[in-house]
Amino acid sequence: MNLTCENFRYEERGWPRRDLTFKFYSNGALTILDNRSEEVIQPNDLKGDSLDFYIRRRIAFIKKQLSDSQLRYA
């Protein structure tokens, strides 16, 4: 199975304004990077609009996986 990665860049609106990169891998793994401090952030550290962004992207990822599975095994 080929491991693919989707990258999304997001800048928080609230304080502190972090510049984040979300990396969603095809196997379900996730990496969140703070582009300014170059630190890896855990989903538990997200709040406000960045948490909302993460949840919406994760839901879209799960829906896509379910759709792909239905097409593959139908």
N, CA, C and O of each residue as an XYZ file, in Angstrom:
296
protein
N       0.829     -1.175      0.000
C       0.000      0.000      0.000
C       0.875      1.242      0.000
O       1.799      1.359      0.806
N       0.586      2.164     -0.900
C       1.353      3.402     -0.966
C       0.920      4.354      0.134
O      -0.273      4.580      0.337
N       1.881      4.905      0.836
C       1.599      5.865      1.899
C       1.618      7.257      1.292
O       2.655      7.733      0.830
N       0.466      7.901      1.298
C       0.378      9.259      0.782
C       0.139     10.219      1.936
O      -0.276      9.815      3.023
N       0.403     11.485      1.687
C       0.286     12.496      2.722
C      -0.391     13.730      2.154
O      -0.021     14.209      1.083
N      -1.383     14.244      2.872
C      -2.021     15.504      2.509
C      -1.572     16.559      3.513
O      -1.698     16.362      4.722
N      -1.053     17.669      3.020
C      -0.593     18.753      3.883
C      -1.571     19.912      3.829
O      -2.023     20.310      2.755
N      -1.894     20.451      4.998
C      -2.743     21.620      5.100
C      -2.061     22.623      6.021
O      -1.613     22.280      7.115
N      -1.992     23.855      5.561
C      -1.409     24.910      6.384
C      -2.539     25.741      6.967
O      -3.492     26.084      6.267
N      -2.429     26.062      8.250
C      -3.485     26.809      8.919
C      -2.867     27.817      9.887
O      -1.989     27.472     10.677
N      -3.333     29.059      9.817
C      -2.898     30.087     10.761
C      -4.045     30.382     11.709
O      -5.154     30.705     11.283
N      -3.767     30.267     12.982
C      -4.797     30.508     13.986
C      -5.188     31.981     14.016
O      -4.370     32.867     13.768
N      -6.456     32.218     14.326
C      -6.947     33.591     14.432
C      -6.769     34.139     15.838
O      -6.518     35.331     16.019
N      -6.901     33.267     16.836
C      -6.799     33.689     18.233
C      -5.358     33.768     18.702
O      -4.432     33.343     18.011
N      -5.193     34.325     19.894
C      -3.860     34.466     20.462
C      -3.477     33.206     21.203
O      -4.358     32.688     21.888
N      -2.314     32.658     21.161
C      -1.198     33.080     20.311
C      -1.408     32.586     18.885
O      -1.862     31.461     18.678
N      -1.094     33.389     17.940
C      -1.303     33.051     16.528
C      -0.194     32.113     16.071
O       0.937     32.526     15.817
N      -0.555     30.846     15.976
C       0.418     29.855     15.528
C       0.194     29.565     14.054
O      -0.936     29.577     13.566
N       1.280     29.308     13.362
C       1.267     28.907     11.956
C       1.479     27.393     11.944
O       2.585     26.915     12.198
N       0.411     26.638     11.646
C       0.450     25.186     11.781
C       0.392     24.490     10.430
O      -0.251     24.974      9.499
N       1.064     23.359     10.333
C       0.949     22.468      9.187
C       0.422     21.133      9.685
O       1.011     20.504     10.564
N      -0.694     20.713      9.111
C      -1.306     19.428      9.436
C      -0.940     18.451      8.335
O      -1.176     18.725      7.158
N      -0.368     17.317      8.702
C      -0.024     16.271      7.740
C      -0.872     15.045      8.042
O      -0.685     14.378      9.059
N      -1.808     14.759      7.143
C      -2.677     13.606      7.272
C      -2.160     12.517      6.342
O      -2.108     12.709      5.127
N      -1.776     11.370      6.909
C      -1.252     10.258      6.130
C      -2.377      9.281      5.804
O      -3.363      9.188      6.535
N      -2.222      8.561      4.707
C      -3.262      7.645      4.241
C      -3.505      6.481      5.195
O      -4.551      5.837      5.119
N      -2.571      6.201      6.084
C      -2.766      5.123      7.054
C      -3.457      5.608      8.331
O      -3.630      4.830      9.269
N      -3.855      6.892      8.379
C      -4.554      7.448      9.527
C      -3.669      8.214     10.487
O      -4.169      8.841     11.422
N      -2.367      8.176     10.275
C      -1.448      8.904     11.145
C      -1.575     10.411     10.912
O      -2.033     10.852      9.858
N      -1.168     11.180     11.902
C      -1.260     12.626     11.840
C      -0.021     13.236     12.463
O       0.475     12.757     13.483
N       0.478     14.300     11.842
C       1.549     15.095     12.411
C       1.129     16.554     12.312
O       0.705     17.016     11.253
N       1.250     17.275     13.423
C       0.949     18.703     13.432
C       2.232     19.431     13.797
O       2.820     19.185     14.850
N       2.663     20.330     12.919
C       3.894     21.077     13.139
C       3.598     22.555     13.321
O       2.788     23.129     12.593
N       4.261     23.169     14.301
C       4.232     24.619     14.448
C       5.381     25.144     13.588
O       6.547     24.891     13.893
N       5.065     25.868     12.524
C       6.087     26.275     11.565
C       7.071     27.303     12.119
O       8.201     27.391     11.638
N       6.669     28.066     13.104
C       7.561     29.087     13.660
C       8.560     28.482     14.642
O       9.754     28.774     14.570
N       8.081     27.642     15.558
C       8.977     27.062     16.562
C       9.510     25.698     16.140
O      10.386     25.142     16.801
N       8.985     25.156     15.039
C       9.384     23.845     14.515
C       9.156     22.723     15.533
O       9.927     21.765     15.588
N       8.105     22.846     16.328
C       7.750     21.822     17.301
C       6.593     20.987     16.782
O       5.766     21.463     16.005
N       6.546     19.739     17.219
C       5.417     18.869     16.912
C       4.371     19.094     17.996
O       4.685     19.081     19.187
N       3.133     19.301     17.577
C       2.034     19.587     18.499
C       1.084     18.401     18.505
O       0.832     17.795     17.464
N       0.562     18.074     19.665
C      -0.423     17.006     19.810
C      -1.822     17.585     19.615
O      -2.041     18.760     19.910
N      -2.769     16.794     19.129
C      -4.146     17.291     18.974
C      -4.740     17.820     20.279
O      -5.602     18.698     20.247
N      -4.296     17.305     21.420
C      -4.783     17.795     22.714
C      -4.390     19.245     22.974
O      -5.036     19.926     23.770
N      -3.335     19.728     22.309
C      -2.868     21.098     22.501
C      -3.616     22.108     21.647
O      -3.407     23.314     21.783
N      -4.489     21.625     20.765
C      -5.254     22.523     19.906
C      -6.458     23.058     20.653
O      -7.017     22.391     21.523
N      -6.854     24.287     20.296
C      -8.061     24.860     20.873
C      -8.619     25.901     19.913
O      -7.909     26.427     19.057
N      -9.885     26.181     20.073
C     -10.528     27.204     19.255
C     -10.642     26.807     17.797
O     -11.042     25.690     17.469
N     -10.280     27.749     16.917
C     -10.454     27.532     15.483
C      -9.525     26.464     14.919
O      -9.888     25.792     13.953
N      -8.336     26.289     15.494
C      -7.436     25.240     15.003
C      -7.979     23.851     15.338
O      -7.812     22.916     14.555
N      -8.624     23.711     16.490
C      -9.251     22.441     16.846
C     -10.424     22.150     15.917
O     -10.610     21.013     15.484
N     -11.214     23.175     15.612
C     -12.328     23.028     14.677
C     -11.820     22.602     13.293
O     -12.409     21.729     12.656
N     -10.730     23.218     12.834
C     -10.131     22.860     11.544
C      -9.701     21.400     11.545
O      -9.977     20.662     10.599
N      -9.022     20.987     12.615
C      -8.558     19.602     12.726
C      -9.727     18.626     12.686
O      -9.668     17.623     11.975
N     -10.784     18.906     13.436
C     -11.939     18.005     13.490
C     -12.606     17.900     12.125
O     -12.960     16.803     11.692
N     -12.781     19.026     11.447
C     -13.409     19.003     10.119
C     -12.569     18.220      9.110
O     -13.120     17.478      8.297
N     -11.255     18.373      9.150
C     -10.370     17.642      8.241
C     -10.391     16.155      8.557
O     -10.397     15.331      7.642
N     -10.404     15.795      9.840
C     -10.428     14.385     10.245
C     -11.730     13.730      9.797
O     -11.718     12.599      9.310
N     -12.855     14.429      9.957
C     -14.143     13.898      9.515
C     -14.144     13.698      8.000
O     -14.630     12.679      7.509
N     -13.605     14.663      7.260
C     -13.524     14.534      5.801
C     -12.658     13.336      5.418
O     -12.983     12.616      4.474
N     -11.574     13.118      6.134
C     -10.688     11.985      5.883
C     -11.421     10.664      6.112
O     -11.310      9.743      5.302
N     -12.168     10.569      7.210
C     -12.901      9.341      7.530
C     -13.989      9.078      6.489
O     -14.175      7.939      6.061
N     -14.706     10.124      6.082
C     -15.746      9.966      5.055
C     -15.145      9.468      3.747
O     -15.726      8.614      3.077
N     -13.983     10.001      3.384
C     -13.328      9.578      2.140
C     -12.911      8.114      2.227
O     -13.068      7.365      1.263
N     -12.382      7.705      3.372
C     -11.995      6.301      3.543
C     -13.205      5.378      3.445
O     -13.132      4.323      2.815
N     -14.309      5.766      4.061
C     -15.522      4.950      3.993
C     -16.049      4.860      2.568
O     -16.467      3.791      2.123
N     -16.029      5.964      1.864
C     -16.486      5.990      0.480
C     -15.604      5.100     -0.400
O     -16.110      4.335     -1.221
N     -14.294      5.202     -0.223
C     -13.361      4.369     -0.991
C     -13.578      2.885     -0.697
O     -13.525      2.056     -1.606
N     -13.822      2.553      0.564
C     -14.054      1.154      0.943
C     -15.340      0.628      0.323
O     -15.388     -0.509     -0.145
N     -16.378      1.449      0.318
C     -17.645      1.023     -0.289
C     -17.470      0.775     -1.770
O     -17.997     -0.206     -2.297
N     -16.749      1.634     -2.447
C     -16.540      1.453     -3.894
C     -15.682      0.227     -4.173
O     -15.914     -0.492     -5.144
N     -14.701     -0.005     -3.328
C     -13.787     -1.112     -3.543
C     -14.465     -2.458     -3.329
O     -14.210     -3.403     -4.076
N     -15.333     -2.560     -2.309
C     -15.917     -3.850     -1.958
C     -17.360     -4.018     -2.392
O     -17.983     -5.032     -2.075
N     -17.904     -3.052     -3.106
C     -19.303     -3.150     -3.558
C     -19.421     -4.005     -4.795
O     -20.522     -4.196     -5.312
